[in-house]
């Protein structure tokens, strides 16, 4: 298998289970990873909804150290390495490669506003520090500002399609994705990362994969297969409840995703609790949870019919 054929399909972002003392619940994390591969996903990702921005330096490294060996060669392992300094991002990246990660992913720094040149320099430094691919994540749907198209083009020209992948998230997602596709004559290998709400539209624009949360993974895997087979009826039976749940998550930003995702992981029996890294700014209320339950039931019926 050549490098350019790596990284495709459904790569869910793991949610980080916590113990009462705030440390990582390793047995539950391993159970989550086993379930990911039982659900026929193509790999796992540690990223934003893994709470990497809140875990801190040491816990981020611990999480990567638990995840990489737990995959056991069953699929791809992607570790988020974005940081506020190039030095720390490189530290995370080389650590991930040493652990056996398939690829790294990075968002830009969020504490400073960088121009296109500085943004490109940041990503290029990370890419040069490792021999594995880098997924360039926009992340402006959560934090920071959108990445300029010129940054993507420079990185692709310097490193090639085997080393640089893209996860654009700036709105409007579909048209921006098409601009990147067309500007690179289809060479850019692009992942969708909207939680599933834009998956159908983005699939039709030529993505190579999707990076959803693990909470809706069985639905997203079924939807990916429906898209691959062109089953239009099944596509919309699955995408509508997935999109509706994602819309509820989006209303409270990153905290909305984290709260509802961990609620669903507990509902599935995969997590023992819904603990998140504190502080956070939004709590799941009962009426929102009731709507999530109704939509989740619709998704399950669509999966199994």
Order of alpha helices (4+ residues) and beta strands (2+ residues): beta-alpha-beta-alpha-alpha-beta-alpha-beta-alpha-beta-alpha-beta-alpha-beta-alpha-beta-alpha-alpha-alpha-alpha
